[in-house]
Amino acid sequence: MESVFSRITSVFQLFKEAVGGVEQDYTRLSLNRAIFLLAIPMVVEMGMESIFAVVDIFFVSKLNDSNAVAAVGYTESVLSILYSLAMGLGMGATAIVARRVGERDPEGASIAAVQAIYLALGVAFCISTVGIFYYKDILLLMGASQEVVNTSSSYALWMFAGNYTVTLLFLINAVFRGAGNAAIAMKALLLANGLNILLDPIFIFGFGFIPAMGVEGAAIATNIGRGVGVLFQLYYLLGSKSIIQINWNNLAVRANIILNVIKVSGGSILQFIIGSASWIFLMRVMSTFGDNAVAGYTIAIRVFIFTLLPSWGLANAAATLVGQNLGAKHPERAEAAVWRSAYYNAYFMGFVMIMFLLFAPYIISIFSTQPDVLQYGTQALRYVSLGYIFYGYGMVVAQGLNGAGDTYTPTILNVFGFWVFQIPFAYLAAIHFELGAKGVFLAIVLAETLMAIAAIIIFRRGKWKEVKI
Protein backbone atom coordinates (compact mmCIF):
# COMPACT_ATOMS: atom_id res chain seq x y z
CA MET A 1 0.00 0.00 0.00
CA GLU A 2 2.82 2.37 0.90
CA SER A 3 4.52 1.62 -2.43
CA VAL A 4 1.31 2.40 -4.37
CA PHE A 5 0.82 5.63 -2.43
CA SER A 6 4.46 6.56 -3.09
CA ARG A 7 4.00 6.01 -6.83
CA ILE A 8 0.82 8.10 -6.92
CA THR A 9 2.60 10.89 -5.04
CA SER A 10 5.55 10.69 -7.45
CA VAL A 11 3.27 10.89 -10.50
CA PHE A 12 1.39 13.82 -9.00
CA GLN A 13 4.66 15.67 -8.33
CA LEU A 14 5.80 15.01 -11.88
CA PHE A 15 2.49 16.27 -13.24
CA LYS A 16 2.76 19.39 -11.09
CA GLU A 17 6.30 19.95 -12.37
CA ALA A 18 5.16 19.50 -15.98
CA VAL A 19 2.33 22.06 -15.85
CA GLY A 20 4.36 24.42 -13.66
CA GLY A 21 6.75 25.19 -16.50
CA VAL A 22 10.09 24.59 -14.77
CA GLU A 23 12.88 24.80 -17.36
CA GLN A 24 14.67 21.49 -17.91
CA ASP A 25 17.54 20.09 -19.94
CA TYR A 26 15.60 17.51 -21.95
CA THR A 27 18.76 16.14 -23.52
CA ARG A 28 19.91 14.73 -20.17
CA LEU A 29 16.77 13.67 -18.32
CA SER A 30 15.65 10.05 -18.45
CA LEU A 31 13.67 9.55 -21.65
CA ASN A 32 10.38 8.63 -19.96
CA ARG A 33 10.64 11.65 -17.69
CA ALA A 34 11.48 13.96 -20.58
CA ILE A 35 8.52 12.67 -22.63
CA PHE A 36 6.20 13.05 -19.66
CA LEU A 37 7.32 16.58 -18.75
CA LEU A 38 6.98 17.76 -22.36
CA ALA A 39 3.91 15.77 -23.36
CA ILE A 40 1.62 16.66 -20.44
CA PRO A 41 1.46 20.43 -21.09
CA MET A 42 1.46 19.81 -24.86
CA VAL A 43 -1.44 17.37 -24.56
CA VAL A 44 -3.34 19.87 -22.41
CA GLU A 45 -2.48 22.64 -24.89
CA MET A 46 -3.72 20.61 -27.85
CA GLY A 47 -6.74 19.58 -25.81
CA MET A 48 -7.56 23.25 -25.39
CA GLU A 49 -7.15 23.79 -29.13
CA SER A 50 -9.47 20.85 -29.77
CA ILE A 51 -12.06 22.35 -27.42
CA PHE A 52 -11.87 25.48 -29.58
CA ALA A 53 -12.89 23.23 -32.46
CA VAL A 54 -16.03 21.91 -30.79
CA VAL A 55 -17.20 24.82 -28.62
CA ASP A 56 -18.24 27.00 -31.58
CA ILE A 57 -20.02 24.17 -33.34
CA PHE A 58 -21.71 23.11 -30.08
CA PHE A 59 -23.25 26.52 -29.42
CA VAL A 60 -23.96 27.26 -33.09
CA SER A 61 -25.79 23.92 -33.42
CA LYS A 62 -28.15 25.08 -30.65
CA LEU A 63 -29.48 27.67 -33.08
CA ASN A 64 -31.16 24.71 -34.83
CA ASP A 65 -30.06 26.15 -38.14
CA SER A 66 -28.24 23.77 -40.49
CA ASN A 67 -27.25 26.80 -42.61
CA ALA A 68 -25.27 28.23 -39.70
CA VAL A 69 -23.54 24.90 -39.03
CA ALA A 70 -22.78 24.51 -42.73
CA ALA A 71 -21.32 28.05 -42.84
CA VAL A 72 -18.94 27.12 -40.02
CA GLY A 73 -17.95 23.98 -41.92
CA TYR A 74 -17.29 25.76 -45.22
CA THR A 75 -15.36 28.55 -43.50
CA GLU A 76 -13.23 26.19 -41.44
CA SER A 77 -12.43 24.16 -44.55
CA VAL A 78 -11.00 27.27 -46.20
CA LEU A 79 -9.29 28.41 -43.00
CA SER A 80 -7.60 25.03 -42.84
CA ILE A 81 -5.25 26.51 -45.44
CA LEU A 82 -4.42 29.28 -42.96
CA TYR A 83 -3.97 26.75 -40.19
CA SER A 84 -1.66 24.83 -42.51
CA LEU A 85 0.47 27.91 -43.08
CA ALA A 86 0.56 28.70 -39.37
CA MET A 87 1.30 25.10 -38.37
CA GLY A 88 3.92 24.77 -41.11
CA LEU A 89 5.70 27.92 -39.97
CA GLY A 90 5.31 26.70 -36.42
CA MET A 91 6.86 23.33 -37.20
CA GLY A 92 9.82 25.03 -38.84
CA ALA A 93 10.17 27.38 -35.87
CA THR A 94 9.96 24.43 -33.45
CA ALA A 95 12.71 22.56 -35.31
CA ILE A 96 15.09 25.55 -35.50
CA VAL A 97 14.46 26.76 -31.94
CA ALA A 98 14.83 23.23 -30.54
CA ARG A 99 18.10 22.73 -32.45
CA ARG A 100 19.52 26.04 -31.17
CA VAL A 101 18.45 25.25 -27.60
CA GLY A 102 20.09 21.81 -27.88
CA GLU A 103 23.25 23.59 -29.06
CA ARG A 104 23.07 25.85 -25.96
CA ASP A 105 22.43 28.96 -28.11
CA PRO A 106 19.39 30.76 -26.59
CA GLU A 107 20.16 34.03 -28.40
CA GLY A 108 20.11 32.24 -31.76
CA ALA A 109 16.83 30.61 -30.78
CA SER A 110 15.32 34.01 -29.89
CA ILE A 111 16.43 35.57 -33.19
CA ALA A 112 14.86 32.70 -35.14
CA ALA A 113 11.64 33.10 -33.17
CA VAL A 114 11.35 36.81 -33.96
CA GLN A 115 11.88 36.24 -37.69
CA ALA A 116 9.23 33.51 -37.66
CA ILE A 117 6.77 35.94 -36.06
CA TYR A 118 7.43 38.45 -38.84
CA LEU A 119 6.62 35.75 -41.41
CA ALA A 120 3.43 34.85 -39.57
CA LEU A 121 2.26 38.46 -39.61
CA GLY A 122 2.85 38.65 -43.35
CA VAL A 123 0.83 35.49 -43.96
CA ALA A 124 -2.04 36.75 -41.78
CA PHE A 125 -2.13 40.07 -43.66
CA CYS A 126 -2.49 38.33 -47.03
CA ILE A 127 -5.24 36.01 -45.78
CA SER A 128 -7.24 38.81 -44.17
CA THR A 129 -7.00 41.06 -47.23
CA VAL A 130 -8.35 38.38 -49.58
CA GLY A 131 -10.95 37.17 -47.09
CA ILE A 132 -12.43 40.58 -46.27
CA PHE A 133 -13.12 41.40 -49.92
CA TYR A 134 -14.10 37.97 -51.24
CA TYR A 135 -15.56 36.02 -48.32
CA LYS A 136 -18.94 35.47 -50.01
CA ASP A 137 -17.36 34.37 -53.26
CA ILE A 138 -15.13 31.95 -51.34
CA LEU A 139 -18.15 30.32 -49.67
CA LEU A 140 -19.94 29.98 -53.00
CA LEU A 141 -16.82 28.48 -54.56
CA MET A 142 -16.78 25.91 -51.75
CA GLY A 143 -20.28 24.80 -52.74
CA ALA A 144 -22.32 26.73 -50.17
CA SER A 145 -25.92 27.46 -51.18
CA GLN A 146 -27.02 31.05 -51.71
CA GLU A 147 -29.15 30.71 -48.58
CA VAL A 148 -26.11 29.84 -46.47
CA VAL A 149 -24.26 32.86 -47.88
CA ASN A 150 -27.21 35.20 -47.32
CA THR A 151 -27.85 34.15 -43.72
CA SER A 152 -24.51 33.10 -42.24
CA SER A 153 -21.57 34.48 -44.25
CA SER A 154 -20.74 37.03 -41.53
CA TYR A 155 -19.03 34.17 -39.66
CA ALA A 156 -16.57 33.85 -42.54
CA LEU A 157 -15.95 37.62 -42.66
CA TRP A 158 -15.00 37.79 -38.98
CA MET A 159 -12.83 34.67 -39.12
CA PHE A 160 -10.90 35.87 -42.18
CA ALA A 161 -10.45 39.39 -40.79
CA GLY A 162 -9.33 38.16 -37.38
CA ASN A 163 -6.99 35.42 -38.56
CA TYR A 164 -4.01 37.27 -37.03
CA THR A 165 -4.99 35.87 -33.64
CA VAL A 166 -4.98 32.21 -34.63
CA THR A 167 -1.83 32.57 -36.76
CA LEU A 168 0.18 34.15 -33.95
CA LEU A 169 -1.25 31.82 -31.32
CA PHE A 170 -0.10 28.79 -33.33
CA LEU A 171 3.30 30.23 -34.20
CA ILE A 172 4.32 31.55 -30.80
CA ASN A 173 3.19 28.39 -29.06
CA ALA A 174 5.38 26.43 -31.49
CA VAL A 175 8.31 28.61 -30.42
CA PHE A 176 7.66 27.86 -26.76
CA ARG A 177 7.40 24.14 -27.53
CA GLY A 178 10.72 24.16 -29.37
CA ALA A 179 12.33 25.79 -26.35
CA GLY A 180 10.91 23.05 -24.14
CA ASN A 181 8.70 25.54 -22.30
CA ALA A 182 5.43 23.88 -23.24
CA ALA A 183 3.71 24.99 -20.03
CA ILE A 184 3.53 28.60 -21.26
CA ALA A 185 1.91 27.46 -24.51
CA MET A 186 -0.56 25.46 -22.45
CA LYS A 187 -1.45 28.43 -20.24
CA ALA A 188 -1.97 30.68 -23.27
CA LEU A 189 -4.55 28.29 -24.71
CA LEU A 190 -6.19 27.75 -21.33
CA LEU A 191 -6.76 31.50 -21.11
CA ALA A 192 -7.89 31.84 -24.73
CA ASN A 193 -10.20 28.86 -24.53
CA GLY A 194 -11.70 29.86 -21.21
CA LEU A 195 -12.66 33.23 -22.65
CA ASN A 196 -14.09 31.59 -25.77
CA ILE A 197 -16.29 29.26 -23.71
CA LEU A 198 -17.50 32.20 -21.62
CA LEU A 199 -18.13 34.58 -24.51
CA ASP A 200 -19.58 32.17 -27.09
CA PRO A 201 -23.10 31.83 -25.57
CA ILE A 202 -23.13 35.53 -24.66
CA PHE A 203 -22.43 36.74 -28.19
CA ILE A 204 -24.44 34.02 -29.96
CA PHE A 205 -27.63 34.20 -27.87
CA GLY A 206 -27.26 37.64 -26.27
CA PHE A 207 -26.95 38.68 -22.63
CA GLY A 208 -27.86 41.98 -20.98
CA PHE A 209 -26.92 44.86 -23.25
CA ILE A 210 -25.17 42.51 -25.72
CA PRO A 211 -27.59 41.57 -28.53
CA ALA A 212 -27.94 38.06 -29.94
CA MET A 213 -25.60 37.82 -32.92
CA GLY A 214 -26.10 34.21 -33.93
CA VAL A 215 -23.29 32.51 -35.82
CA GLU A 216 -21.50 35.87 -36.22
CA GLY A 217 -21.17 36.04 -32.42
CA ALA A 218 -19.26 32.75 -32.39
CA ALA A 219 -16.57 34.23 -34.64
CA ILE A 220 -16.31 37.41 -32.55
CA ALA A 221 -15.97 35.41 -29.32
CA THR A 222 -13.28 33.18 -30.84
CA ASN A 223 -11.21 36.13 -32.03
CA ILE A 224 -11.42 37.88 -28.65
CA GLY A 225 -10.37 34.73 -26.80
CA ARG A 226 -7.45 34.02 -29.09
CA GLY A 227 -6.42 37.67 -29.11
CA VAL A 228 -6.10 37.71 -25.34
CA GLY A 229 -4.09 34.47 -25.56
CA VAL A 230 -1.64 36.19 -27.94
CA LEU A 231 -1.24 39.12 -25.53
CA PHE A 232 -0.39 36.63 -22.78
CA GLN A 233 2.27 35.03 -25.02
CA LEU A 234 3.81 38.41 -25.82
CA TYR A 235 3.93 39.24 -22.13
CA TYR A 236 6.27 36.29 -21.60
CA LEU A 237 8.35 36.94 -24.70
CA LEU A 238 8.92 40.55 -23.70
CA GLY A 239 9.86 39.59 -20.14
CA SER A 240 12.75 37.63 -18.67
CA LYS A 241 10.95 34.44 -17.60
CA SER A 242 11.44 32.48 -20.82
CA ILE A 243 14.46 31.10 -22.68
CA ILE A 244 13.08 32.84 -25.77
CA GLN A 245 12.98 36.63 -25.39
CA ILE A 246 12.09 39.57 -27.63
CA ASN A 247 14.31 42.59 -27.03
CA TRP A 248 15.90 45.48 -28.91
CA ASN A 249 18.89 43.32 -29.86
CA ASN A 250 16.89 40.85 -31.92
CA LEU A 251 14.07 42.98 -33.38
CA ALA A 252 15.92 43.75 -36.60
CA VAL A 253 14.80 41.94 -39.75
CA ARG A 254 17.48 39.38 -40.69
CA ALA A 255 17.08 38.14 -44.22
CA ASN A 256 19.37 35.12 -43.81
CA ILE A 257 17.46 33.87 -40.77
CA ILE A 258 14.11 34.45 -42.49
CA LEU A 259 15.32 32.46 -45.48
CA ASN A 260 16.40 29.62 -43.18
CA VAL A 261 12.99 29.64 -41.47
CA ILE A 262 11.31 29.58 -44.89
CA LYS A 263 13.58 26.75 -46.03
CA VAL A 264 12.84 24.58 -43.01
CA SER A 265 9.19 25.62 -42.82
CA GLY A 266 8.65 25.22 -46.56
CA GLY A 267 8.23 21.47 -46.37
CA SER A 268 6.00 21.71 -43.31
CA ILE A 269 3.82 24.35 -44.95
CA LEU A 270 3.49 22.27 -48.10
CA GLN A 271 2.62 19.10 -46.21
CA PHE A 272 -0.07 20.84 -44.19
CA ILE A 273 -1.44 22.71 -47.23
CA ILE A 274 -1.55 19.52 -49.25
CA GLY A 275 -3.45 17.80 -46.47
CA SER A 276 -5.80 20.74 -45.88
CA ALA A 277 -6.47 21.21 -49.59
CA SER A 278 -7.50 17.58 -49.75
CA TRP A 279 -10.00 18.24 -46.96
CA ILE A 280 -11.39 21.15 -48.99
CA PHE A 281 -11.85 18.84 -51.96
CA LEU A 282 -13.55 16.25 -49.75
CA MET A 283 -15.87 18.97 -48.43
CA ARG A 284 -16.68 19.88 -52.03
CA VAL A 285 -17.59 16.23 -52.74
CA MET A 286 -19.72 16.13 -49.58
CA SER A 287 -21.59 19.25 -50.71
CA THR A 288 -23.07 17.23 -53.60
CA PHE A 289 -25.10 15.30 -51.00
CA GLY A 290 -26.71 18.45 -49.52
CA ASP A 291 -26.29 20.85 -46.59
CA ASN A 292 -27.32 18.23 -44.04
CA ALA A 293 -24.48 15.98 -45.21
CA VAL A 294 -22.06 18.91 -44.88
CA ALA A 295 -23.41 19.71 -41.41
CA GLY A 296 -23.01 16.09 -40.23
CA TYR A 297 -19.53 15.88 -41.74
CA THR A 298 -18.58 19.21 -40.13
CA ILE A 299 -19.64 18.01 -36.69
CA ALA A 300 -17.73 14.76 -37.14
CA ILE A 301 -14.60 16.61 -38.25
CA ARG A 302 -14.77 18.81 -35.16
CA VAL A 303 -15.02 15.68 -33.00
CA PHE A 304 -12.05 14.17 -34.85
CA ILE A 305 -10.02 17.30 -34.17
CA PHE A 306 -11.05 17.12 -30.51
CA THR A 307 -9.45 13.67 -30.22
CA LEU A 308 -6.54 14.15 -32.63
CA LEU A 309 -5.11 17.36 -31.19
CA PRO A 310 -4.21 15.82 -27.81
CA SER A 311 -2.36 13.16 -29.82
CA TRP A 312 -0.59 15.96 -31.64
CA GLY A 313 0.56 17.10 -28.22
CA LEU A 314 2.45 13.84 -27.76
CA ALA A 315 3.73 14.04 -31.34
CA ASN A 316 4.96 17.60 -30.74
CA ALA A 317 6.77 16.43 -27.61
CA ALA A 318 8.60 13.88 -29.76
CA ALA A 319 9.47 16.61 -32.31
CA THR A 320 10.98 18.82 -29.59
CA LEU A 321 13.01 15.93 -28.19
CA VAL A 322 14.29 15.06 -31.66
CA GLY A 323 15.38 18.64 -32.35
CA GLN A 324 17.05 19.22 -29.00
CA ASN A 325 18.82 15.84 -28.94
CA LEU A 326 20.13 16.24 -32.48
CA GLY A 327 21.45 19.66 -31.45
CA ALA A 328 23.15 18.01 -28.46
CA LYS A 329 24.61 15.28 -30.74
CA HIS A 330 22.45 12.45 -29.35
CA PRO A 331 20.78 10.99 -32.49
CA GLU A 332 20.06 7.56 -31.00
CA ARG A 333 18.26 9.14 -28.07
CA ALA A 334 16.24 11.23 -30.55
CA GLU A 335 15.14 8.08 -32.37
CA ALA A 336 14.23 6.29 -29.14
CA ALA A 337 12.04 9.25 -28.11
CA VAL A 338 10.00 8.90 -31.30
CA TRP A 339 9.41 5.16 -31.01
CA ARG A 340 8.39 5.40 -27.38
CA SER A 341 6.06 8.36 -27.96
CA ALA A 342 4.48 6.59 -30.95
CA TYR A 343 3.84 3.51 -28.82
CA TYR A 344 2.00 5.54 -26.19
CA ASN A 345 0.02 7.43 -28.84
CA ALA A 346 -1.16 4.26 -30.58
CA TYR A 347 -2.64 3.01 -27.31
CA PHE A 348 -4.52 6.25 -26.79
CA MET A 349 -5.86 6.34 -30.35
CA GLY A 350 -6.96 2.71 -30.07
CA PHE A 351 -9.05 3.60 -27.02
CA VAL A 352 -10.65 6.52 -28.88
CA MET A 353 -11.44 4.25 -31.83
CA ILE A 354 -13.36 1.87 -29.57
CA MET A 355 -15.32 4.77 -28.07
CA PHE A 356 -16.31 6.05 -31.52
CA LEU A 357 -17.36 2.63 -32.76
CA LEU A 358 -19.57 2.09 -29.70
CA PHE A 359 -20.97 5.55 -29.02
CA ALA A 360 -20.88 7.50 -32.31
CA PRO A 361 -24.66 8.25 -32.43
CA TYR A 362 -24.65 9.55 -28.86
CA ILE A 363 -21.62 11.75 -29.53
CA ILE A 364 -23.11 13.32 -32.67
CA SER A 365 -26.49 13.80 -30.95
CA ILE A 366 -24.80 16.17 -28.49
CA PHE A 367 -24.52 18.62 -31.40
CA SER A 368 -27.54 17.78 -33.55
CA THR A 369 -30.56 15.46 -33.45
CA GLN A 370 -31.70 16.13 -37.01
CA PRO A 371 -31.98 12.63 -38.54
CA ASP A 372 -29.91 13.23 -41.69
CA VAL A 373 -27.21 15.17 -39.87
CA LEU A 374 -27.04 12.46 -37.21
CA GLN A 375 -26.76 9.73 -39.84
CA TYR A 376 -23.90 11.33 -41.77
CA GLY A 377 -22.02 12.32 -38.62
CA THR A 378 -22.28 8.81 -37.16
CA GLN A 379 -21.05 7.19 -40.37
CA ALA A 380 -18.07 9.54 -40.50
CA LEU A 381 -17.02 8.82 -36.90
CA ARG A 382 -17.24 5.06 -37.29
CA TYR A 383 -15.55 4.73 -40.66
CA VAL A 384 -12.68 7.15 -40.14
CA SER A 385 -11.85 5.91 -36.63
CA LEU A 386 -10.97 2.48 -38.06
CA GLY A 387 -7.57 3.88 -39.01
CA TYR A 388 -6.86 5.57 -35.69
CA ILE A 389 -4.20 3.16 -34.40
CA PHE A 390 -2.11 3.47 -37.55
CA TYR A 391 -2.65 7.20 -37.66
CA GLY A 392 -1.65 7.59 -33.99
CA TYR A 393 1.65 5.85 -34.68
CA GLY A 394 2.27 7.54 -38.00
CA MET A 395 1.63 11.09 -36.81
CA VAL A 396 4.37 10.82 -34.16
CA VAL A 397 6.84 9.41 -36.68
CA ALA A 398 6.05 12.20 -39.17
CA GLN A 399 6.49 14.84 -36.47
CA GLY A 400 9.80 13.22 -35.55
CA LEU A 401 10.95 13.84 -39.12
CA ASN A 402 9.70 17.44 -38.93
CA GLY A 403 11.48 17.98 -35.62
CA ALA A 404 14.72 16.88 -37.26
CA GLY A 405 14.21 19.47 -39.99
CA ASP A 406 13.43 16.82 -42.61
CA THR A 407 10.13 18.47 -43.52
CA TYR A 408 10.13 17.42 -47.17
CA THR A 409 9.81 13.67 -46.61
CA PRO A 410 6.37 14.02 -44.93
CA THR A 411 5.47 16.45 -47.75
CA ILE A 412 6.15 13.81 -50.40
CA LEU A 413 4.11 11.31 -48.37
CA ASN A 414 1.22 13.78 -48.27
CA VAL A 415 1.35 14.33 -52.04
CA PHE A 416 1.05 10.64 -52.76
CA GLY A 417 -1.29 9.85 -49.88
CA PHE A 418 -3.76 12.67 -50.40
CA TRP A 419 -3.57 13.69 -54.05
CA VAL A 420 -2.51 10.51 -55.81
CA PHE A 421 -4.66 8.17 -53.70
CA GLN A 422 -7.23 9.80 -51.39
CA ILE A 423 -8.82 12.39 -53.68
CA PRO A 424 -9.25 10.15 -56.77
CA PHE A 425 -10.47 7.30 -54.57
CA ALA A 426 -12.99 9.55 -52.78
CA TYR A 427 -14.40 10.90 -56.02
CA LEU A 428 -14.63 7.50 -57.72
CA ALA A 429 -16.08 5.74 -54.68
CA ALA A 430 -18.58 8.47 -53.76
CA ILE A 431 -19.71 9.59 -57.21
CA HIS A 432 -18.78 7.00 -59.85
CA PHE A 433 -19.46 3.87 -57.78
CA GLU A 434 -22.34 5.61 -55.96
CA LEU A 435 -21.21 4.81 -52.42
CA GLY A 436 -22.15 8.36 -51.42
CA ALA A 437 -20.59 9.83 -48.30
CA LYS A 438 -19.26 6.38 -47.31
CA GLY A 439 -16.88 6.58 -50.24
CA VAL A 440 -15.35 9.76 -48.81
CA PHE A 441 -14.98 8.22 -45.37
CA LEU A 442 -13.32 5.08 -46.77
CA ALA A 443 -10.87 7.24 -48.73
CA ILE A 444 -9.83 9.05 -45.53
CA VAL A 445 -9.14 5.94 -43.47
CA LEU A 446 -7.29 4.08 -46.23
CA ALA A 447 -5.10 7.05 -47.13
CA GLU A 448 -4.12 7.76 -43.52
CA THR A 449 -3.28 4.11 -42.88
CA LEU A 450 -1.07 3.77 -45.97
CA MET A 451 0.74 7.04 -45.18
CA ALA A 452 1.46 5.92 -41.62
CA ILE A 453 2.98 2.65 -42.81
CA ALA A 454 5.15 4.48 -45.36
CA ALA A 455 6.34 7.01 -42.72
CA ILE A 456 7.41 4.23 -40.36
CA ILE A 457 9.43 2.49 -43.09
CA ILE A 458 11.19 5.72 -44.09
CA PHE A 459 11.93 6.75 -40.50
CA ARG A 460 13.66 3.43 -39.82
CA ARG A 461 16.23 4.21 -42.54
CA GLY A 462 17.58 7.05 -40.36
CA LYS A 463 18.61 9.59 -43.02
CA TRP A 464 16.81 12.30 -41.03
CA LYS A 465 19.69 12.19 -38.50
CA GLU A 466 21.97 13.86 -41.07
CA VAL A 467 19.79 16.94 -41.77
CA LYS A 468 21.49 20.30 -41.08
CA ILE A 469 19.42 23.38 -40.13
N, C-alpha and C positions, 0 to 999 in steps of 0.2 A: 504493500500500500504506500509506504514511504517513497519507494522508487517511482511509482506512478505519479505521485504528487510532485516529486522532484522534477520529473520530465515535463509535466504540465506547467510548472513554474518556469522551467527553462524555456519552453516554447513561448510562453506569455512574455517573458523578458526579451526574447529575440524579436517577437512581433512588435513590442513596444519600441525596441531599438530601430526596427525597420521603418516604422511610420514616423519616428521622431526625427529622422533625417540626419543622424550622426554621420559625418564624413568618414569613409573607410578606404583602405587600400585593397581593392578587390582582386588585385593580382597576387596577393599573399594569403588571404583568408582561405580556410578550407572551402572546397568547391560547393558543398551543400550549403554552407553558411552564406557564401557569397550569392548563390542563386536565391536563397530565401530572402536575404536582406534587400536585394534588388527587385525580386519578383513581387513581393508583397505590396509595396507602394505602387509598382507599375500595374499590377492586377487591379488594385483599387482605383487607380487613375483611369485605366481603360474601362473599368466597370462604371465609373462616373460618365465617361464618354458614351458608353452604351445606353445609360439611362437617358442621356440627352436624346438618343435616337428613338426612344419609346415614349418619353414624356409628352412630346408635342403630338404624336399620333394618338396617344391615349386620350388627351383632352380634346383634340380636334374631332376624334371619332364620336365624342359625346354630343356633338352638334347634330348627329344623325343626318349628316349630309355627305353622301358618297362623293360629290363633286369636290368638297373641301379636302377629303382624304386623298382623292386622286390628285388634286393640285399639289399636295405635299409630296406625293410619290413622284410626279413628273419633275418637280423642282429639285428634289433630292437626287434624282437620277442625273440631272445636269450638273448639280453642285458636286457630284461625285468626281467630276473632272477637277474641280477646285481642290477637293480633299486629296486627290491624287497628287496634284502639284505640291500642296502643303506637306503631305506625308513623304513625298519623294525628296523634297528639300530637307525635311526633317531627318530622313534616313541618312542622307549625305552628311548633314550636320552632326548627327549622332556618331557616325563612323569617324569623321575627322576629329571631333572633340574627344571622343574616347581614345583615339590613337595618341593625340597630344597629351592627354592626361596620363596614359600609360607610359609615355616617354618622359614624364615629370616636367611638362612644359605648360603650366596653367596660363601663361600670358599668350602663347600661341593658340591655345584653346579658346580664350576670350576673343581674340582677334577674329578667328574663324566664325565664332558665334555672331559677332556684330555684322560681318559681311553677309552671313546667311539671313539675318533679319532684314537687311537692305533688299536682298533678292525677294524675300517674302512680301515686302511692301510693294515692290514693283509688280509682282504677280497679282496681288489683291487689287491694285489700281486698274489693271487691264480688265480683270473680271468684272469689277463694279461698273466700269465705263460701258462695256458691252451690255451687261445685264440691265442697267437702268434704262437704256434707250430701246432695247429689243426684247424685254422680258415676255411680252405677249406673243411675239413671233416665235420665240424659243419654245414656249409651251405648245403652240400649234404645231411646230415642227416635230415635237416629241409625240404627237398623236392625240393631244388633249382636244376634247370637244369644245365648240364655241361656248357652250354653257359653262364649262369649267373655267374658261378664260374670263368670261363676263362676270362670274360670281366670286372667283377665288384667286385671281392672278396677283392680287396685292401681296399674297404670301411670297411669291417669287420675287417681286420688286424689292421687298425688305431684305430678303435673304441675299440677293445679289448685291444690293447696296451696302449691306453690313458685313460682307465677307471678310473684311479686314480682321474682325475679331476671331473668327475661326482659324484663319490662316496663321495669325500670330500665336494663337493659343497652341496650335499643333507644333509650330516651329520652335517656339521657346521651350516648350515641354520636352521636345526632342533634344535640345541643347542640355537641359538639366539631366536627362537620362544618360546622355553620353558622358557627362561628368560624374555619373554615379550618384547624383543627388536627386533620386527619383521621388523622394518624399515631398520636395517643393512642387514638383509637377502634379503630384497627387493632391496636395492642398489647394492648388490653383483650380483644379477641376471640381473639387469638393465645394469650393466657394461658388464657382460659376454655376454648377449644377443645382446647388441649393437655392440660389436666386431664381433659376429657371423654373424649378418646381413651384416656388412660391408665387412667381409672377404670372406663369402660364394661365391658371384659372382666372386670375384677376383681370388680365387683359383680354382673354377670350370671352368670358361671360359677363365681365363688368363687376365693379365693386365700388360702392360709395360714389365719389365724383368721377371715377374712371368708367367710361362707357364700354359696353360690350362691343368688341372689335372682331369677334369671330376668328377665322383662320389667320387674319392679318395680325391679331394680337399675339398669336403663338410665335410668329417671326420676330415681333418687337421684343417679347420677353426673352427669347433665345439670344438675341443680339446684346441686350442689356446684361444678361448673365455672363456671357462670354467676354464682353467688354470689361466687366469688373475683374474677371479672372486674369485678363491680360495686364491690367493695372497692378494686380498683386504680383505677377511675374516680374514686371519692370521694377517694382519696389525692391525685390531681392537682387536683381541684376545691377541696380544702381547703388546698392549697399555694399557691405563688406562681409556678408554672411555666407556667400557662395564662392566656390572655386572659380566660377565664371563671373566676371564683373565687367560692366560697361563704365568706362571712364574717359577722360579727355585724351588719354594716350592711345586709345584704340578706336576712336570714333571716325577717323579718316577713312575714306573709301580706298581700298587696296585692290587694284585690278587683278594682281596675280593670285591673291587669296580668293577673290570672287570666282575667277576662272577655275581654280582648284575645286571650290564648292560645286560649281556647275558641272565640272567633269565627273566628280564622284556622285553628285545628285542626279546627273543626267540619266543614268541607268535606272535609278530608283523611280524618278519621275515617269520615265517611259513605261516601266513595268506596272505602275499604279494606273497610269492613263490607259494603257492597253486593257487592263482589267476592268476599269471603270467604264470605258467606252463599250466594252462587251455587255456590261449591265444595261447601258443605255439602249443598245440594240435589242437586248432581251425584253426590256420594257416596251420597246416599239412593237415587238412581236406580240406581247401580252395585250397591247392596246387593241389588237384586232378582235379580241374576245369580249370587248366592252369595258366600261368604267368600273363595273363591279369586280371584274377579273383583276384590273389594275389595283383597285382598292385592297382586295384580298392579298395580292402579291406584295403590295407596299407594306401591309401590316406584317406579313411573314418576313420580309427583308429586315424590317426594324427588329423583329424578335431574333433573327439570325445575328444581326449586329450586336444585340444585347449579350448574346452568348459568345460571340467570336472575339469581341474586344478584350474581355478579360484574358483570353488565350493569347491575344497579341501582347498583353502585358508580360507574360512569361517569355514569349518570343523576343520581345524588346530587351528583356533582361539578358537573354543569351547573346543578343547583338552587342550589347554594352560589354559583356565579359569577353567576347571575341576581340573587339576593338582594343580594349585596354590590355589584354594579355598578349596580343600581337605587338602592341607598342612596347610592352615590357619584355619582349623576346621569349614568350612562353607559348608557342603554337600548339603544343600537344594539350596543354591545359585549356586552351581556347576550344579545341575540338571536343574535349571531354565535356565542357560546359554545354555545348549544343546537344550532344547525344542525351545527356541527363535531363536537360530541360524538355527535349522532345518527348522523352519517355513519360515525364510527369504530365505533359500537355495532352498526350494521347489518352491517358486515363481519364482526364477531366472531360475531354470531348466525347469519349465513349459513354460517360454517364449522361451527358446532355442529350446524346442521340437517343438513349433509352427513354428519357423523359419526353422527348418530342414524339416518339413513336406511340407512346402510351397516352399522352395527354394533349395532343395537338388541338383537338376541337375545343377543349376547355381553355387553352391558352389564347387561341384566336378569339373566342367569345368574350374575353376580357375587353377587347377593343371593338368588336362588332358582332351583332347577332343576326344581321341580314343573311338569309340563307345562302345566296350566291357568294357573297363575300366570305362567309364562313367556310364554304366548300373549297374555294380556291386557296384560301389561306391554309387550311388544314392539309390539303394535298401538297402544297409547297413545303411546309414544315416536315412532313413525313418523308417525302422523296429526297429532298436535299440533305437531310440529316444522315442519310445512309452512308454518306462519304465522310462523316465527321472525324472518325479515328484517323484515316489517312490524312485528312486536311490538317488535323491537330499536329501530327508529326511533321508534315511537309512545311507548314508555315514557320515552325521554329528553325528548320534547316535552311529555308530560304532567307530568313532574317539573319541567320548566322553568316551566310554569304554576304548579305548587305553590310553587316557589321564589320566584315573584313575589308570592305571597300570594293568587293567584286559584285557590283550592282548590275552588270550587264548579263551575267549568266541567268539570274531570275527573269530578266527582261526577255531573253530569248525563249525561256520556258513559257512565259506568258503569251508571246506571239503565237507559238505553236499550239499551246493549250486552249487559248481563248479564240484566236482568229482562224487558225487552220482547222481546229476540231469543234470547239463549243458552238460558235455561231452558225456554221453550216449545218451541224447536227440539229441544233435547236430549230432552225428554219425548216429543214426537211421533215423532222419528226412532227413538229407542231402543225405545219401547213400542208406539206406535200403528202405525208402519211396520215394526216388528220388525227393525230393524237391529242391535239389541242394543247392546253397549258401543261399537261403531263410531259409533252415532248420537251418543253423548255426546262422543266425541273430535272428530267433525266440528263439533259445536256450539261447542266450545272454539276451534278454529282459525278458524272463520268469524267468530265474535264478536270475537276479538282483532284480526283483520285489519281489519274494518270500523271498530272503535274507533280503531285507529291512523290510518287514513285521515282520519277525522273530526277527530282531535286536530291533525293537521298542517294541515288547512284552517283550523281555528279559530285556531291559533297564528299563522298568517300574517297574520291581521287586525290583530294587535298591540294589542288593547284591554287585555291584561294589563300593559302598560307603565304604565297609569294607576292601578293598584291602590295604595291607601294602607294601610299597616299600622303 
